[in-house]
Amino acid sequence: MGMYGEVLGIGPFRRELVPFLQQPEAWHQGTRERAVIVVPVFSAPEGSSRSREMAGFLGDDDGLPERITVLKDAGFQFYFRMEPSRLTLTSP
């Protein structure tokens, strides 16, 4: 069975962070400043090269893309979550 992984960011909401969040601006209209939010940073489906990319980001601060750097500077902490793949393979 394969694995599915993702990185989540948890930190205080600020309006200026909206361009760096995955949800559209309207999603956060009612969100209070400094409210703690959980945002998906990126995911790595089973068998994708993104899992190697994810591992590199977690271990190398110099390679972090702008989005992760902005969230990190805003006080977000990052968590890696893995679970068994949601894919099920069936034979014909």
N, C-alpha and C positions, 0 to 999 in steps of 0.2 A: 504494500500500500504506500502511495506517495504522500508527501506532506505539502501543506499550503502554509505560507508564512506571510506575515505583514509586520510593518513597523507602525506603531501608534504613537502620537505625540499627546502629552497631557500637560496643560498649562493654562495661564490666565488669558482670557479673551481681551483683545483690544481691537478697536475698529480698524486701525491701520494694518492689522494682520489679515484682513479679509482677502486681499489678493493672493495670499499665500496658503489659503485654506482650500480644500477641494469643493466645498459647497458654494453655491451662488450667493451673492450678497444678500438677496431677499431672505435666505435661510436664517441669517443672523440678525434680522431686524429687531427682534425682541430680546436678544441676548444682552445681559448686563455687562458693563465694563468690569473686568477682573473676575468674572465668573469662570470657574474651572471648566474647561472643555476637553473633550477627547476627539482628536482628529486623525483619520487615517493618513499616513504620510505616503506610503506606497505598499503594494502587495507583490508577492512573488508566487504565482500559480505553479503547480507541480510541473517540473520539467522545463521551466523557463530559465533563461540566462539571468533574469532579475535576481535570483537567489544569490548568485555570485556578486552581483552589483550591490545587493543589500549588505552582504557580509563586509564588503570593502568600505561602505559608508560607515558602518558601525565601528570599524577599527581604525579609520583614518580621517582625522579631523580636517586635513588639508584637502580631501577629496569631496567634502560635503557640498552638494549643490546649494544655490542661493536660498531656496525655500527652507531647507533644513537649517541652514545657518541663521536665517532670520528668526525662525521659531526658537532655536536654541538661545539666541541672544535675548529673546523675549521671556525667557525663563521656562520654556517647555523642556520636559524630560521625555526621553524616547524609550519605548519598550518593544521588544521583539516578541511576537506571538506566533506559535506554530500549532497547527492541528492537522489531523489526518486529512488527506485530500477529500474534497467533496465529490470528486469524480468517481463514477463507478463504471467499470469496464465490463461489458457483456460480450460473449461470443455469439456469433450468428447461429 
